[in-house]
Amino acid sequence: MRHFSVPVMLVILAAVLCSISGCSMFKQPSSEGDAMVGIAVDGRLAEMTRSLTDQIFDDFIETPYPERRFFLRYVGEDSLGTVNNWQNVVLIGALEETDPISQRVQRMLGGEATQQVISGELRVLRRKDAWASGQTIVVVAAPTADEVVSWLSENGEIIDDLLTEDRNARMKKAIYSQYEQKDLADSLREAHGWNLRIPHDYAISYSSTDPSFVRFRRQYPARFVTVAWEMGTPDSVNSDKLIRWRDELGLLYPDSSRSNPIILDTVWTTLGGVDALEAHGIWETYGPIGGGPFVAYLLHKEGTLYLLDGKLFAPDREKEPVIRHLEVVLSTFEP
């Protein structure tokens, strides 16, 4: 799970988008699952930006068979209605273009926002629940088509970040909308000094003081969340330490497992307000053939190293939604 700060140039559309799209107090719920993204772009901009938007959303997670984070559908004004109630919609337009989507974007902007686009202060806008409840619309605008292409080339990942941020927020709301085990979380915080929001359907399966770790399990499909901690220094936050530590823990369970040494993707992020190393990879059992994807985080705070690990065994279904579920749960950790 990536954690990003939204840039200053981000402006949230409210009344303008509402007046154009016919907002009402009772919107239909958004549809088409949160992995689908409708990209509305017309005219020559469609051809100029297609490869860039493909690249922006070319994001996979490591599973035995890599799975996409998002799937794209491109539409023009004439077919915008097929995606206007999707959970994720992106509109791309330029002030000097006359194609229908650019004209729609121009109407959305209004006077003040248009001047911000002209001055370069504004390039991307986000609006939630504009055309349907539970929806995020991202609008990309620049004075010219060439400037749209330039911005997408240099900053297009912001679009992915915004949609991912809202997608995870929707999942987090769903996970914790039912009974949350606050008493258990409080007792763990009092005993160990860290905090993790524990969903209603997770149970402690292992707990140890030497080494120090707590392991939670949830069934259907089988998933495991582990929090481990030990004394350490900031320079220990590296991929070698992360893999070595999780493999040491993997030997302590009846279903002993290890990390695949080849399939590993790491990135720096933040967790609980602390810089953290995030890793996605594959775990494998030592005995009968078995395995699946994992997501792990390694971080340091005030002389203590923390390893957070979420792993999944689900050979009969798509794994990206469940790994994202684990990412969202682990994102609630506070050292």
SEFIGU-369043 format. One record per residue (C-alpha): residue number from 1; residue in three letters; x negated, y, z. Coordinates in steps of 0.2 Angstrom, whole numbers, plus 5000, padded with zeros to 4 digits. Example, Ala and Ser with C-alpha at 12.3 -4.5 7.8 and 13.67 -1.06 7.14 Angstrom:
[1 ALA [4938 4978 5039]]
[2 SER [4932 4995 5036]]
***
This chain:
[1 MET [5000 5000 5000]]
[2 ARG [4993 5017 4995]]
[3 HIS [4996 5033 5005]]
[4 PHE [4995 5049 4997]]
[5 SER [4998 5067 5001]]
[6 VAL [5009 5076 4989]]
[7 PRO [5000 5091 4980]]
[8 VAL [5005 5109 4983]]
[9 MET [5012 5111 4965]]
[10 LEU [5026 5098 4969]]
[11 VAL [5042 5107 4970]]
[12 ILE [5059 5099 4975]]
[13 LEU [5073 5102 4963]]
[14 ALA [5090 5104 4972]]
[15 ALA [5103 5116 4967]]
[16 VAL [5097 5117 4949]]
[17 LEU [5097 5099 4945]]
[18 CYS [5113 5097 4955]]
[19 SER [5122 5110 4944]]
[20 ILE [5117 5102 4928]]
[21 SER [5120 5084 4933]]
[22 GLY [5137 5087 4941]]
[23 CYS [5132 5082 4959]]
[24 SER [5146 5076 4970]]
[25 MET [5147 5071 4988]]
[26 PHE [5151 5054 4983]]
[27 LYS [5138 5048 4970]]
[28 GLN [5138 5030 4963]]
[29 PRO [5123 5020 4970]]
[30 SER [5108 5018 4959]]
[31 SER [5105 5002 4950]]
[32 GLU [5092 4992 4941]]
[33 GLY [5081 4987 4955]]
[34 ASP [5067 4998 4962]]
[35 ALA [5054 4990 4950]]
[36 MET [5062 4997 4935]]
[37 VAL [5057 5015 4928]]
[38 GLY [5067 5024 4915]]
[39 ILE [5056 5036 4905]]
[40 ALA [5065 5049 4895]]
[41 VAL [5055 5057 4882]]
[42 ASP [5059 5063 4864]]
[43 GLY [5052 5069 4848]]
[44 ARG [5033 5070 4845]]
[45 LEU [5031 5070 4864]]
[46 ALA [5036 5052 4864]]
[47 GLU [5022 5047 4853]]
[48 MET [5009 5058 4861]]
[49 THR [5013 5052 4879]]
[50 ARG [5017 5033 4877]]
[51 SER [5000 5026 4879]]
[52 LEU [4997 5038 4894]]
[53 THR [5013 5033 4903]]
[54 ASP [5009 5015 4900]]
[55 GLN [4992 5017 4908]]
[56 ILE [4999 5026 4923]]
[57 PHE [5010 5012 4927]]
[58 ASP [4998 4998 4923]]
[59 ASP [4997 4993 4941]]
[60 PHE [4997 4974 4946]]
[61 ILE [4995 4965 4963]]
[62 GLU [4984 4950 4965]]
[63 THR [4995 4934 4966]]
[64 PRO [4991 4917 4958]]
[65 TYR [4998 4925 4943]]
[66 PRO [4996 4944 4943]]
[67 GLU [5013 4953 4945]]
[68 ARG [5017 4971 4939]]
[69 ARG [5022 4985 4952]]
[70 PHE [5034 4993 4939]]
[71 PHE [5042 4989 4923]]
[72 LEU [5046 5003 4910]]
[73 ARG [5060 5007 4898]]
[74 TYR [5058 5021 4886]]
[75 VAL [5074 5031 4881]]
[76 GLY [5078 5047 4872]]
[77 GLU [5092 5059 4875]]
[78 ASP [5104 5048 4865]]
[79 SER [5101 5034 4876]]
[80 LEU [5098 5043 4893]]
[81 GLY [5115 5037 4899]]
[82 THR [5108 5019 4900]]
[83 VAL [5096 5024 4914]]
[84 ASN [5103 5039 4922]]
[85 ASN [5109 5029 4937]]
[86 TRP [5092 5019 4939]]
[87 GLN [5083 5021 4955]]
[88 ASN [5067 5028 4946]]
[89 VAL [5069 5040 4931]]
[90 VAL [5055 5051 4923]]
[91 LEU [5059 5065 4911]]
[92 ILE [5045 5073 4901]]
[93 GLY [5046 5089 4891]]
[94 ALA [5038 5105 4885]]
[95 LEU [5044 5123 4885]]
[96 GLU [5039 5125 4867]]
[97 GLU [5047 5109 4860]]
[98 THR [5064 5108 4853]]
[99 ASP [5067 5089 4856]]
[100 PRO [5083 5085 4866]]
[101 ILE [5074 5079 4882]]
[102 SER [5063 5095 4882]]
[103 GLN [5078 5106 4880]]
[104 ARG [5086 5096 4895]]
[105 VAL [5070 5099 4905]]
[106 GLN [5070 5118 4901]]
[107 ARG [5088 5119 4907]]
[108 MET [5084 5110 4923]]
[109 LEU [5070 5122 4927]]
[110 GLY [5079 5138 4927]]
[111 GLY [5071 5155 4928]]
[112 GLU [5059 5154 4943]]
[113 ALA [5053 5137 4940]]
[114 THR [5050 5141 4921]]
[115 GLN [5039 5155 4926]]
[116 GLN [5029 5143 4938]]
[117 VAL [5027 5131 4923]]
[118 ILE [5021 5145 4912]]
[119 SER [5008 5151 4925]]
[120 GLY [5002 5133 4928]]
[121 GLU [5007 5133 4946]]
[122 LEU [5020 5119 4942]]
[123 ARG [5019 5103 4932]]
[124 VAL [5029 5090 4942]]
[125 LEU [5045 5090 4951]]
[126 ARG [5054 5077 4961]]
[127 ARG [5073 5076 4966]]
[128 LYS [5081 5063 4976]]
[129 ASP [5099 5057 4974]]
[130 ALA [5102 5069 4959]]
[131 TRP [5112 5058 4948]]
[132 ALA [5115 5043 4960]]
[133 SER [5112 5039 4978]]
[134 GLY [5095 5031 4982]]
[135 GLN [5087 5038 4966]]
[136 THR [5071 5047 4963]]
[137 ILE [5070 5058 4947]]
[138 VAL [5053 5065 4942]]
[139 VAL [5052 5079 4930]]
[140 VAL [5035 5083 4920]]
[141 ALA [5034 5100 4911]]
[142 ALA [5021 5111 4903]]
[143 PRO [5022 5125 4891]]
[144 THR [5016 5115 4876]]
[145 ALA [5015 5097 4871]]
[146 ASP [4996 5097 4872]]
[147 GLU [4996 5103 4890]]
[148 VAL [5009 5089 4895]]
[149 VAL [4996 5077 4887]]
[150 SER [4982 5085 4897]]
[151 TRP [4991 5085 4913]]
[152 LEU [4996 5067 4911]]
[153 SER [4978 5062 4907]]
[154 GLU [4971 5070 4922]]
[155 ASN [4985 5069 4935]]
[156 GLY [4998 5056 4929]]
[157 GLU [4995 5045 4944]]
[158 ILE [5005 5057 4954]]
[159 ILE [5021 5051 4946]]
[160 ASP [5017 5033 4951]]
[161 ASP [5013 5040 4969]]
[162 LEU [5029 5049 4970]]
[163 LEU [5040 5034 4964]]
[164 THR [5030 5022 4975]]
[165 GLU [5032 5033 4990]]
[166 ASP [5051 5034 4988]]
[167 ARG [5052 5016 4984]]
[168 ASN [5043 5011 5000]]
[169 ALA [5054 5023 5010]]
[170 ARG [5069 5014 5004]]
[171 MET [5062 4997 5008]]
[172 LYS [5057 5003 5025]]
[173 LYS [5074 5010 5029]]
[174 ALA [5082 4993 5024]]
[175 ILE [5069 4983 5034]]
[176 TYR [5072 4993 5050]]
[177 SER [5091 4996 5048]]
[178 GLN [5095 4980 5057]]
[179 TYR [5090 4976 5075]]
[180 GLU [5072 4981 5078]]
[181 GLN [5061 4973 5092]]
[182 LYS [5057 4988 5101]]
[183 ASP [5055 4980 5118]]
[184 LEU [5042 4968 5110]]
[185 ALA [5033 4982 5102]]
[186 ASP [5032 4991 5118]]
[187 SER [5025 4977 5128]]
[188 LEU [5012 4974 5115]]
[189 ARG [5007 4992 5115]]
[190 GLU [5006 4992 5134]]
[191 ALA [4995 4976 5134]]
[192 HIS [4984 4980 5119]]
[193 GLY [4985 4999 5115]]
[194 TRP [4991 4998 5097]]
[195 ASN [5008 4999 5090]]
[196 LEU [5017 4990 5076]]
[197 ARG [5036 4991 5072]]
[198 ILE [5042 4973 5072]]
[199 PRO [5057 4969 5062]]
[200 HIS [5071 4959 5069]]
[201 ASP [5067 4942 5060]]
[202 TYR [5048 4941 5065]]
[203 ALA [5042 4930 5080]]
[204 ILE [5025 4928 5088]]
[205 SER [5018 4912 5082]]
[206 TYR [5000 4914 5090]]
[207 SER [4992 4925 5103]]
[208 SER [4974 4925 5109]]
[209 THR [4962 4936 5119]]
[210 ASP [4946 4928 5113]]
[211 PRO [4946 4932 5099]]
[212 SER [4959 4945 5101]]
[213 PHE [4974 4944 5089]]
[214 VAL [4992 4942 5088]]
[215 ARG [5001 4933 5073]]
[216 PHE [5019 4935 5068]]
[217 ARG [5029 4924 5057]]
[218 ARG [5045 4925 5047]]
[219 GLN [5053 4911 5036]]
[220 TYR [5062 4911 5020]]
[221 PRO [5050 4914 5012]]
[222 ALA [5036 4910 5024]]
[223 ARG [5026 4926 5028]]
[224 PHE [5013 4930 5041]]
[225 VAL [5007 4946 5049]]
[226 THR [4991 4946 5060]]
[227 VAL [4984 4960 5070]]
[228 ALA [4966 4957 5076]]
[229 TRP [4954 4969 5086]]
[230 GLU [4937 4969 5092]]
[231 MET [4923 4982 5097]]
[232 GLY [4914 4989 5082]]
[233 THR [4907 5004 5073]]
[234 PRO [4913 5014 5058]]
[235 ASP [4900 5006 5046]]
[236 SER [4908 4989 5049]]
[237 VAL [4923 4995 5038]]
[238 ASN [4918 4986 5022]]
[239 SER [4924 4972 5011]]
[240 ASP [4912 4959 5017]]
[241 LYS [4917 4962 5035]]
[242 LEU [4936 4961 5031]]
[243 ILE [4934 4945 5021]]
[244 ARG [4923 4937 5034]]
[245 TRP [4934 4942 5049]]
[246 ARG [4950 4936 5040]]
[247 ASP [4942 4919 5036]]
[248 GLU [4936 4917 5054]]
[249 LEU [4954 4919 5059]]
[250 GLY [4960 4907 5045]]
[251 LEU [4951 4893 5053]]
[252 LEU [4960 4894 5070]]
[253 TYR [4977 4889 5063]]
[254 PRO [4983 4871 5058]]
[255 ASP [4985 4877 5040]]
[256 SER [4967 4883 5039]]
[257 SER [4964 4894 5025]]
[258 ARG [4951 4905 5017]]
[259 SER [4950 4920 5005]]
[260 ASN [4947 4917 4987]]
[261 PRO [4929 4925 4985]]
[262 ILE [4932 4930 4967]]
[263 ILE [4950 4937 4966]]
[264 LEU [4949 4953 4977]]
[265 ASP [4954 4971 4974]]
[266 THR [4950 4985 4987]]
[267 VAL [4954 5003 4988]]
[268 TRP [4952 5016 5002]]
[269 THR [4968 5023 5010]]
[270 THR [4974 5029 5026]]
[271 LEU [4984 5019 5040]]
[272 GLY [4990 5026 5056]]
[273 GLY [4981 5043 5052]]
[274 VAL [4964 5033 5050]]
[275 ASP [4954 5030 5035]]
[276 ALA [4956 5011 5031]]
[277 LEU [4950 4999 5018]]
[278 GLU [4964 4990 5009]]
[279 ALA [4962 4973 5001]]
[280 HIS [4973 4963 4990]]
[281 GLY [4968 4945 4986]]
[282 ILE [4972 4926 4986]]
[283 TRP [4971 4915 5001]]
[284 GLU [4969 4896 4999]]
[285 THR [4970 4881 5011]]
[286 TYR [4956 4869 5014]]
[287 GLY [4967 4854 5014]]
[288 PRO [4981 4850 5002]]
[289 ILE [4983 4863 4988]]
[290 GLY [4992 4878 4994]]
[291 GLY [4989 4897 4994]]
[292 GLY [4996 4914 4989]]
[293 PRO [4993 4932 4990]]
[294 PHE [4988 4943 5004]]
[295 VAL [4986 4961 5009]]
[296 ALA [4974 4966 5022]]
[297 TYR [4968 4983 5030]]
[298 LEU [4952 4986 5040]]
[299 LEU [4950 5002 5050]]
[300 HIS [4940 5009 5065]]
[301 LYS [4946 5020 5079]]
[302 GLU [4937 5025 5095]]
[303 GLY [4925 5010 5096]]
[304 THR [4937 4997 5090]]
[305 LEU [4939 4988 5074]]
[306 TYR [4956 4983 5068]]
[307 LEU [4961 4970 5055]]
[308 LEU [4979 4969 5049]]
[309 ASP [4983 4955 5038]]
[310 GLY [4999 4950 5029]]
[311 LYS [5000 4934 5019]]
[312 LEU [5014 4925 5009]]
[313 PHE [5018 4907 5004]]
[314 ALA [5032 4908 4991]]
[315 PRO [5028 4897 4976]]
[316 ASP [5046 4897 4970]]
[317 ARG [5049 4916 4968]]
[318 GLU [5041 4933 4963]]
[319 LYS [5029 4938 4976]]
[320 GLU [5027 4957 4973]]
[321 PRO [5043 4962 4982]]
[322 VAL [5038 4952 4997]]
[323 ILE [5020 4958 4997]]
[324 ARG [5027 4976 4997]]
[325 HIS [5038 4971 5012]]
[326 LEU [5022 4966 5021]]
[327 GLU [5013 4982 5016]]
[328 VAL [5028 4992 5023]]
[329 VAL [5028 4983 5039]]
[330 LEU [5009 4985 5041]]
[331 SER [5010 5003 5037]]
[332 THR [5019 5006 5053]]
[333 PHE [5003 5001 5063]]
[334 GLU [4996 5015 5075]]
[335 PRO [4979 5011 5083]]
***
